[in-house]
Amino acid sequence: MHRQRGFTLLELIVVIAIVIILASVVLPKFVGLMQQAEVSAVQGMIGQMRSALSLQMSRGLYRGDDLAAWAADGSRPLYPMHDLLLDPPETYLGVLSASDRRGCWYDDKNSHELVYVLRDDELVVGGSETPATLRWKIRVIRGPLSAGEQDTLIGLVLQPSSATRWLTD
């Protein structure tokens, strides 16, 4: 008697059904992990940028530089990523007027803002740009050092400058 080899049509349908069920369970979790990875990577880079700004500010204070000039609206504004990081990420495109390349950073040539173009527009709310972007500016913080004193320059901060916010915030 000759034995038949291979799958029967019923066995093939059962295997395909199992693969589809597994894919429907695993795929959404994988997409969610990719979204979380993008959020974490951006937040980590902003943390690096804030640390680099603090170091630059300390160096400027030591040299007696006019720190207010470095703010986005100052006379010698810094390009956040270009001027502060010794080793920008591979996804940094440089100082540009605009870019729609997803998953990349650039310094806006005109506004001196740091811009990140999101891979996934569904991660954010607010803003009207397509593709969605997140933007930050270097701003001056002023206030009295002690009670009764006049406002003085306290420092510089990297703050969000767009209406776009993470969906998770």
Protein Blocks (a to p, Z undefined) as FASTA:
>chain_A
ZZdedjdfklmmmmmmmmmmmmmmmmmmmmmmmmmmmmmmmmmmmmmmmmmmmmmmmmmm
mnopafklmpmklmbdcdfklmmpmbdcfklgbjcfbdcbehiacddfklopacdddfbl
klpgejjbdcdddddddddddddfbghiacddfbdcdddfbfbdcfkZZ
